[in-house]
Amino acid sequence: MTQSAPGGFSGPGNRNRYYNPVSKIQSLIHNLDAELVQLCKQCSVPKPLTTNNGSGTSYAHNYAHGTGPLGSGTITSSNIPMHGGFSSGQYRPESIGNLLARARSSSLTARPPTTSSPMAPDAHKRQMRNVYRTRVIDAYRNRRIFTVYGNYHTVRRALMRRGWLEKLPAARHAKLQNMSEDALLEHARRGNDYEAVVISKMINHFPAFFIWQGKGQRDLCAEVRPFRNRVRRSQFLDFSTKVGLVGCAEQERWYREDGVCGMSYPRFYRLGGNNLEERMAFIEDYQQTQARSLLLYVKEHHPSEMISDTGTISSTTIDFALAKVKKMVRQAEHYSLDDARIKPPTPAEIVENQTFMVQSTDVLKSNAKFKISEKVMAEYARLAGIYLDQIESLRPDYRWDGSRNLWILKPGYQSRGIGIVIRSSLDDILQWTSNNQNKKYIVQKYIERPLLVYRTKFDIRQYMLLTITETKVSIWMYRDCYLRFSSQEFTMDDLRESIHLTNNSVQKRYKNKQNRDTRLPKHNMWSLDQFKSHLHHVGAPDGTWTKIYNGFKQNLVAVVMASIDETELVQNAFELYGCDFMVDEHYNPILIEINSTPDLSPSTEITARICPMALKDCIRVVVDLPKNSSAGTGLFERVFEVNYSINKGSDGKPLELNGTQMTLFENLPKMRNSPRTRLLRKILNNVKTSNSRKLDKAKEPQIKPIKGIPIKSARKKKVDSKASSSAPSVQPSSHNVSPKTILNPTTRENLALQYTAPK
C-alpha cells in the first residue's frame, strides 16, 4: 500500500488516518460510466466509430485504448493482465478492449440519433459473458480462486496482481450481489465492482483455493486443501490464548536446546479453576517472592536509611527472609520430585509466615524502620546481596522482580487488554480470581525491572509466520518490527493500565502525559531503525539488537515445538501471528503473549508502512515459494523447519530439525500421562501366562520388517516356525484364547521395577 499524503486525511479524529482513497474513487468513476453514456445519448449524436478523428486514429481504436468519447480511461490494453492456460490459445491481452470497442461500435452506428436504445445489446452481453467464463475456467484449472473475509485489501490486491479471481463473501458488495447477471454486465467495466460481482457469481459453485478467514469461522473447501490462514491445535496448547501459552511453557522443557530453542516467560499460575495444588503453589511462590523483595530492599538502601531507635521491625524478619532464600537455593541446586510437592505448612509455620508477611509489608510499602544497629544492618545487606546473586544465577527470571511483589492478572481467553489488572496483595489476588471464575484468570509475575526508554515502558511487536506443507512445518520470522510505548512515564506507585499496558488498543484511549520526554513519538510507536539508533545513543554493547532478535527466535521456536504434538498438520495451512516481547535491563527478550489475529490496520505512520509490507511478503512465502523455490520471500526468513513425515519402514529415518537429529512423535512425552505411567500400563497389559515366558520374550531380538509383509505377520510367522520345530503341528482354535493372568501386587511391583530400572 502506498501511503497517502497528509492532505488525504478525512479528519484528525479519523481512525484510518493513512487510508488511501484512490482505489475507492476509481471504482466510483467506473460505476458512474453507465450514467455518463446515457447522458451522451440524450445530449448529442455520436460519430461513427469507424471515422477518423482527424489524426488518423479511429474511434474504435480510441475506445480500445480508453480514450474514446467516454474519456474514462478504464479500458486499456496495458492494464489487462495476461491469463495463460487457455486451451484454445487464441486469447490475447487486448481481447476485452477490442470486444467492448466492437460491441459499442455496432450498437452506436446502428442506432438512430433520436432513439434511446439499451446501452449494450444481447450480443455484447453474450460476448462479455463468454470472456468472463473463459477467465473463470482458466482460474479454476490453475487453482487461482480466492476468498478474503474482512478488510484485508492488501491481500486482495496481491492475489489479483498474480491473476487470481475473487469469490466474494456474502457481506461484500451485498447489494450488487442481489442484482441479476444481465444487469451487472450492462455496467461491468475493467476493474470495477460490477465486474467483480459478475465473476464472483460465475465462480460461486467452484471452491476457493486461498481463504483468508477469521479465527472462529468454519473451515470451508477443505477437500481441495486450500491455502488457509488458520492452523488449528488443541485448546490446551493453543499459544494464541493465555491458557494455551501457559501450557506451552510447561511443555517446552522437553525441547529446550541452548542457542536453538528455549522459552523466556514470566512464571504463572492458573487460579481460574478449582485446582487446590496450583493455588497452594502460588501462595508459596508469593511468600518466597516477598522474602526476596525484602532482601532486595535491604540491598538497595543505605543502612542508615532503614534503622531507627524507635523502629518497630525486629531483625528476625530479615533472618526469616534469608533462611527462606537459602532454602530456595538448596532446592534449585538439588531439585527432586519431593521438592516439587507442595506440603501443607504446620501451625507454627503458618504463624511465622503471617508475622513475616505483616512486618515485611510494613517495610516495603510504609518504609517502616528496623530496630537494630547500623553495623548489623550493613552485614545483613552484604548477606542479602550474596543470597540474591546465588538464586538469580540459578533462576534468571528472578532478575525481573523488584521489591514490590506485583502480580498481573489476565483473563485466559481475552485480548486487547480487556480485564487485566495488577495487584500486590495476596488476599486481593485470591479474592479477585475467586469472584471471576468464569474468566479463567491467569496470575503472572509482573516484570518490575524492564528496560525503559526515556523513563517510559515499551514492548516490541514481532511477526511470525507458520506454514505447513505436505511434509514440513516452517517457522518464519519477519526481520522488521516496531515498538509501542506507554502514554505515561513508568512508575510502580500507580497501577493504572495507562502506565503498564503498552498495546495500542489500550493506549489509544489515553492522552500522552504533558511532562513526558519530548524525544518520544506522539503516536507512541518507533520503527526498528529508531530503536537501533537509540541503543547506539545510550551506549549499548555492539550486537545488542542481534542478541535480542536471536532471543525472539529461540522463544518462538520453543513455543511452536511445544505445541506441535497437538497441532493439526494440514497441508497448505498457514498463519500470521503478532508476538509481543519485552526486554529486561540486560537486553534479554521476554515473551509476553502471541496474537492469532494481529491488528494490521494503518493506525500510525509506522504501521501504515510495515503492516502492508508484511502482508505482501506473507503472500510471497505462501503462494509464490511453493511454485518456485528461488522466489523471493521479502523480509521473512525461515528460522526453523520440522520434517513431520516419519518413515516407519525398514530404514526408519528420524526427524531432522534444522540439522539436529531428533525424533518427535515416536517417544514424545504426553501431557496428561507421564512416560513412566504409560510404560507400566503397556507392560502390565501385555503380560502373558508366565513371567519367565514374558522375560524370555523381552530378550528376543527386535524383528525387522520384511518388505511387503507387515510387522505383525512377520512376528506371527516367526513364532509359528518356533512352535513347529519344538511341538507337533496342531491347528489352533480361534475360540481358545488363553486369558491373561492376574498378578498379585508383589509380582507386579517386581516386574515393573525390572523393566523401569536404569540400564
N, C-alpha and C positions, 0 to 999 in steps of 0.2 A: 504494500500500500504506500502510495506517495503521500507524504504529509502535506496537508493543505496549508495555505498561507494564513496568517492570523486574521486576515480580513474575511476569511470564510467562516468565522465563528458565528453561531446564531445568538450568542449572548454569553456573558461571563458566568451565568449560573447554569449553563447547559452542561450536562454530564459528559456528553461526547464532544468535547471541545475541539478535538482534532479530526472530526468526521469529514470525509471528503465527499462533497455533494455532486461531483462531476458526473458520476455514473447515473445518479438519480435524475439529474437534469437531462442527460442524454436520452434516458428512457422516456421521459415525458415528451421530449421533442419527437421521438419516433411515434408515440401514441397519438400525438396531435396531427400527424401527417395525413391521416384519413380525412380529418375535418378540413385541412388545407386543400386537398384535392377537390372536395365538394365545393368549396368557395371558388376555386378556379373555374369549375364547370359553370357556375352561375354567373360569374362576372365577365368572362371572356371566352373567345373561341380559340382553342389551341391550334397551333400549326401542325401539319402532318409531321410525324417524327422522321419521315424519310427525306425531308427537305433539309438542305444545308443551312446552317445558321450564319452564314457569311464568312466563316473562317474555314470552310471546307470540312467541318465536323458535323455529322448528322445528329439529330435529336436522339435517335436510338443509341448512338454512341454515348451521348451525354447522360442518358438515363442509366446506361450500363455502368458509368463511372460516377454516378451520384451527383451530376452537375446539370440535370435537366430542369424543367420548369419548377419542380418542387424545391430544388435547391437544398434539400435536407442533408445530402451527403451521407445518407445511410446505407446506400447500396454501392459498394465499391469492390472491385476485384482484388484489391490489395489486402483488404481486411477479412476476406473469406478464407478460412484455413483449409489446408489440404485434408482430404479424408481418403486415405488409402484403403485398400482391401475390397474394392468393388469387383464383383465377378465379371462385369461387362467390360471394364477397362475404359469406358467412354466418359466417365465423369471428370470434369475439369473444374479448377478453382473458380472460374468466372461463369459457371453454368447458371447459378442463381441470378446473377445480374443480367445475363443475356435473356434468361427466361422471363424475368419481370419486364425487360425492355420490349420483347416481342409481344407479350400479353397486353401491355398498355398501348403499344403502337396499334395493334389490331382493334382494340376497344375504342380508342380515341378517333382513329381515322374513319371508322365505320359509323360513328355516332353523329347524327345531325346536330348542328350547333345549338338549336333551340330546345332540344330534349335533354332531360336529366336521367340517363340510364344508370344502372348499378355500377359501382366502382370497378369490379372485376367480374368478367363473365365466368360461366361454369367451366369453360375450357381452361381458363387461367387457374382456377381453383384446383382442377384435376392435376394440372402440371405441377403446381406447388405441392400438392399432397404427395405426388409421386416422388418429388425431390426429397421431401422430409422423410418419407417412408424409406427411401434408399439410405439416407443417413442413419435412420434408426436401426435398420437391419445390419448395416456396417458396424454400428456401435455395439450391437448385441454380439455379433460374431467375434469382435475383438475385445469383449468384456470391458466396455467403456461406458457403462451406465452407472450413475452415482446418485445418491440421495444425501442431503445435508439438512439436519434439523437444527434450527436456531440461526442466529445472525452471524454465521461464520463465512462472510463473503470472500475472505482471502482464500479459503479452501475452495470455494466455488470457482473463483477466477483461475486459480492454479490448475484445476482439473479441466476447465473449459479450454484453456490455452493448450492443453495436451490432447484436445479433440474429444473429450468426454461429453456426453449428453446427460442432462439432469432430469431425474424422475422426481417431480415436485412433491413435497409433503402436502397433506390436505390443507394445512393452515397457510401455506404460501400462495399468494395470489388467489385467495379463495373465491372472490367474485368472478374473476376471469375463468376459473375452472368450472363454474356453473354455466358458461356460455357454450353454444354448440361449436362443432369443429368448423362449420362453414362460416359462422360469424367471426371466429378467430382468424381464419385465413384471409378475410377481407382486410384486416388491419395488420396482418403479420408483416413485419419488416425485419431486416437482418439485425439481430441482437436485441430486439425489444421484448417486452413482456408477453405480447400476444404470441410471438414465435415460440417462446419458452414454454407456454402453456400448451400450444398445439403439439409440440414434440413430446411433452410430458404425457399428454393424452394417448399418443401413439405408442409409447413405451410403457403404458400403465400395466400391461399384463406381463412384461418382462421383469426379471429380477434385477436388483441393483448389485453391482459388483464392488462398490465402495459406499460405505454407510458411516456417516458421522452422526452419532445419536447421543441422547442423554443417558445418564447412568442408570436411571430406573426404567428405561424403555425395554420392551421385549425385543429379543434378537430376531429380526426377520431375515428371510432369504438365506437361512443357514445352510440349505442344501447345496448352494453354489460356493460356499466358503468365501464370502466377500472380504475385502479389506474393511475391518470394523474397528472403531476406536474404543473398544472395550475389552479388557482382559478380566475374566471372572475368576474369583477364588473364594475360598470358604470365609465365612464371617469371622472366624477365629483368627485368621491370618491376612485379612484384608487391610493392608497397611495404609490405605487411604482413609481409614477411620482410626480414631484414637484407641479404641479397644483392640483393633487388629494390629496396630503398630506396637502396642504393648505385647501382644502375642508373638510378634516377630522378634522383639527384643529378648524374649525368653528363649527363643529357638536359635538365635544367631550364634550362640557359643559352639554349636556343632560344626559351623563352617568357618570359624574365625581363623584367619591366617595373616600373619604380620605382613604389612605392606600391600595386601591384596583385598582383604575382606575383614571388616571389623566395625562394630556399631558403637557410636558415642552418643548416648542418650540419657537424659536425666532419670534417676530412679523413680519408680512409680508403684502405685498400689491401686487395686480395684476395690473401692469402697461402696460401689453402687449395688452390690449383691448382699447375700447373707453369709458370705464366707468369713467365719469367725477366725480362722487361722490367718488369713491375709490381714484382717483387722488388727489382730494381735501383733503381727509383724510390723505394721505401720506404726503402732504405738511404741514398739521397741525402737524402731528407727528414729522416731521423733525424739525420744529421750536421748538417744545417742547423739543426734544432731544438736540437741540442746547442750550436751556436755562439750562437744567440740566448739560450739558457738561461744560458750563461756571462756574456754581456753584461748580462742582467737581474740576475744575481747581483752583478756589479760595480756596477751602477747602484744597487741597493737597499742595499748595505752601505757603511759608512763606510770611507774608505781605510785608516785606521789599523787596522781590524779584519782586513784582508786581507793585510797585509805583515808581514815579519819578516826579521831579519838572517840567520836560519838557514833561510829559505824554500827550497823545492825546486822551485817553479814559475817558469819564466822568463817574461819579457814577450812572447816570441814567441808564446805560447799566445793571449794577447789579440789580438796582431796578426793571427794566423790567423783568429780569430773575426770581427774587424772586416772583414777582407778578404772573408770568406765572406758576411757580411750585406750588404756593399756590392755584391757581385756579385748577390745576390738582389734588391736594389733596382733595379739596372740591368735585370735580366731582367723584373721586374714592370712597369717603365715602358715598355720596348721589347720586348714579348713577340713572339716569332716561332715558326714551326714548328721552326726549328733549335734554339731553346732548349728545346722540348718533348722533343726526342730525348735520351735518356739515353746519354751517351757513356761507354764504359768508361775508368776512370782509368788514367793511366800509372803505371809502377812508382814513380817519385818521388812522385807524388800519393798513392799508397797508403801510403807511409812517412810522409808528412806527416799524413795523416788519422789513421793509427793513433797517432802520437805525440800529436796534439791530443786524441784521444778518451781516451787514458790519463790525460793531465795534467788535462784538464777534469773528468773523473770524480773524480779525487782532490780537486779543489776543491769540486765540488758535493756530494759525498757524505761526504768526510772532512774538509772545511774546511782543506785544505792551503793554505799561505801562499805569497805571491809574494815573490820576492827583488828588489824594486825600491823606489825612494823613495816617500814619501807624496805628493810633488808630482806625480810621474809617474802614480801611481795615480789621483789626482784628475783628471788630464787624460784618462786612459782612461775614467773614469766619465762624464765630460762627453761624450766621443765616443760611448760606448755609448748614452747617452740619445738623442743625435741620430739615430743609425742605427736604433734601435728605433722611434722615433717615425715615421721615414720608411717603414719596411717595414710597420708596423701601420696606417698610413694607406692603404697600397695593399692590404693583406691584413687586413681586420678580424678574421678568425678567429684570427690570431696573438695577439690580445689575451687569448684564453682560456688561452694557455700560461703556465706558470710557469717555475721554474728546476730542475724535477726530470726533465723529459723522460719523462713517464709515458705509457704507451700501454695501451689496454684491448682485450682480445682476446675476440671474441664468435663463437660458432658461427653459421653462416649461416642455419640453419633451425630454431633452437630458441628458446624463450621462457621467461618466468618466472625469468630469471637463471641458467638451467642452463648450466654450462660456462664462465661468464665469469670471466676472470682479468685482473689488472692487473700489468704488468711494466715495468721501466725499462731493463733490459739488452738490447742489440741481440742478443747471442748467445742469451739466454733466449727472446726473441720468435721468432727464426728456428727455434730448436730445437723450441719448443712447437708451432708451426704445421706443421713437418715431421713430428712424431710423431703429429699428429691430422689427417691429410689427409682422412679420411672426413667430418669435421665442417665442412669448408669454412670455415675461420676467416676472419673479417674483422678486421683490425687497424685501430684507430681512435684518433685522438689524444684522450687523456683531458683533460677540462676541469679544469685545475688552479686556475682563479680563478673559481669560481662565486659567485653571490650566496648568502650564508648567512643563516639566521635563528637568532639566539642561538647562533652558532658551530656550527650543525648544517646539514648538506646536505639539500636537498629537491628534488623535482620536482613538476610540475603535470600532472594528468590532465585532458585536454580531449577532449570527444566531438565527432566529426564524422560526419555522415550524408550518404551519397551516394545519390541517386535518379536513375533513368533512366526517361524517358517515351519516347513514340514518336519524338520529335524532339530532346529536350533532355537534357542531363546537368546536374543541380543539385547544388551543394555547400552543405551546411547546417552551421552552427556552433552549438553549444549555448552559451548566454550564462552558464551556470553551470559551475563546475569545482571541483576541490579539490586540496589539497596533500598530499603524502606525505613524511614525514620519516624520516630515519635514526634508529636507536635509539642511536647513538653520536655523540659530537662529531667534527667533521671534522678530519682530520689526514692528511698525506701521508707521515708516518713509519711508518704502519701501513696495509698494503694489503689488509686483510681485507674481505670483502664486506659485513659488518655495518656498515661505515663508509661505503662508497662506492656500494652498490646500494640504492636507496631504494624499489623496488617492493615492494608489500605481501606478495607471495608469498615474498620473501626475509626481510623484516624480522619477519614473524610468528614466525620460528624463534628470535628472539633477545629477551632481556630488555633493557629500557631501562637505560642506564648510570645508576648512582645519583647521580653528581655532575652529571648533565645539568641544564640550566636548567629550573627548575620552571614557567616560563611556557609550556613546550612541552607539548602534549597527551600523555596517557599512551597513547592509542591511535594516536598518530603521524599524525594527519590534522587538517587545518584546512579549514574552509569558505572560500569566496571572500570572504565578508564579514569573516572574521577576518584574512585576508591583507590586505585593503584597510585595515583598521584598523591593522595593523602598519606598512604603508607610510606611513600618516599619522603614526604614532607616531615612526618613525625619521626623519621629515623628508624623505621622497622628494618630488621635484617634482610639482606638480599635473599630472594627466593621465598619471601613470606607468602605471596599470593600462590605460588606453586604448591607450597605446603598446605594452604587452605583448600585449594582445588583438589589435590590428591586426597585430602580428608573427605571431601564430598564424595569422591568416587568410592572410597572404601566403605563409607556408611551406606550408600545406596546399593552397592553390590551385596553387602551383608543383608540388607532388608529383602532384596529380591531372592537371594538364595534361601533365606529363612522361610519364605512363603512359597517356594516353588513346588513343594510336595503337595500343597493344597491348591495349586493353580490349574485351571482348565487350559491345557495346551492345545488350542485350536489354531489351525493353520490360517495365516493372514490376519490374525488378531494383532492389534497394536493399541497403545495408549500413551498419551502425553500427560505427564504429571508435573505439578508445581511443588517443588520441595523447599521448605523453609528451614534455614540454618541460622544459628547464632555463632558468635566467635568469642572465646574466653580471652582473658588478659594475656595468655601465652600464644595467641593466634591458632588455637585448636578449634576446629568446627564442631558444633553440637547440633545434631538433628532434632528439630522440634516437631514437625509434622509434615505429612505429604497429602496433597490435594489431588483428587482424580479429575476434577473439572475446574482447572485454574481459571482465574479471571484473565481473559486475553483482550479486554477492551482497551482502547487507546485513552486511558484516563489522564495521562500526563504525556509530556513530550518524550519521556523515557520509554514508557510502554507503547506509545504510538510508533516507535522505531523498532523495538525488539520483538513485540508480540507478532506482528505480521511476518517479520523475518523468520521467526521460529516456526510459524505455521507453514510457510513456503518450504523451509528446509525439511520439515516433517513429511511433506508430500514427496520431496526428493528421495528420502530414505524409504518410505513405504511403497511408493508407486514406481519410481524410476529404477532404484537399485536392483530389485528382483529381475528386471528385464535386461539390465546392463550392469555388470559387476564393476565396471570402471566409471559409472555415473557419479557425479559429484553429490556430496551429502551436506553441503553448506557448512554450518558451524557445528553440526552434530558429529561426534566422534564415538566409535564403538569402543567401549572401555572394558567390556566383559562379554563372553559368549559361552553358552552352555549347550552341549550336544545331548539332548534328552532322548535320542533314539538309541536304545540299548540293544545290542546284538546278543541274543541269547543262544546263538548257535555254538558250533564246536570251538570257534576262535574266542568267543566271549570277550570282546573288546570293552573296556570300561569307558566311562565318560572322560572326555578331555575338556578340562576347564581352563581356558586361557593358558595352555601349555602345561598345566598341572594335572596329573592323572588322578582322578577321583571317581568313586562310584557312589552316585547319589541315591538311586532308588532300590538298590539291592539290599543294603543294610541300613537304610535311612531310619533313624530313631523317630518313632511316632510321638505325638504329643500326649495322648491320653494314657498309653500303656508304656511302661518302662521296658527297655530291652530285656532286663532280667525276668520280668513277668512274662513276656511273650515267649522267651526261651523255655521257661519252666512249663508253660502251658503246652508248647509244642512237644516237649519231651514226654510229659505225662499223658497226652492224648494219643501218642503213638507207642505206648508201652505194650509189648506182646505178652504172651502167656508165661514166659520165663525171663528172669533177669539176666541169666547167663546168655540166652539167645539174643536179648537186646544188646548186651555188651559186645557179643561176637559180631552182630550186625553193624555196630558202630565202628568196629575195627576194620571192616571191609573197605577196600579202596573205592573211591568215587567212580561211578560208571560214566564213561564218556559217551555222549550221544553219538549214535551212528547216523550218518547222513541218510535221510529218508525214513528213519524209524524213530518214533517218539521215545523219550526217555523212559516213560512208564513201561512201554513194550519191551525195550531193551532189558530193563531190570527184571521183568517177568520172565523173559527167555533165559536169563542167566540163572534165576532161581530154579526154573524148571529143569535146566540142564544139571544142576547140582542134585536135585531130587531124583532125577532119573539115574544118575550114576551111583547113588547110595541106597536106593529102595526100588522095589518093583513098581512098574507103571500102573497107577490107579487113576481112573477118571474121576476127578473131584466133582462133588455136587454143589451147585450154586446155592443150595439152601443150607448146607452145613458150614456155617461160618462160626469159627471159634470166638466166643465172647472175650472181651478184654478183662484181664484180671484186676480186681480192685486191690491196690496195695495198702498195707497198713501205714500209719504215719511215719514210723521209724524207717521202713524201707524207702518210702517216697523221699524222705529228707536225705538219706544216704545217697540215693540215686541223683537227686538234684545237686547235692554238693559235689559229686563226682563229675558231673557234666559242666558245672559252672566254676570249678576250681581253675585257677590260672595255670597255664601250661608253661 
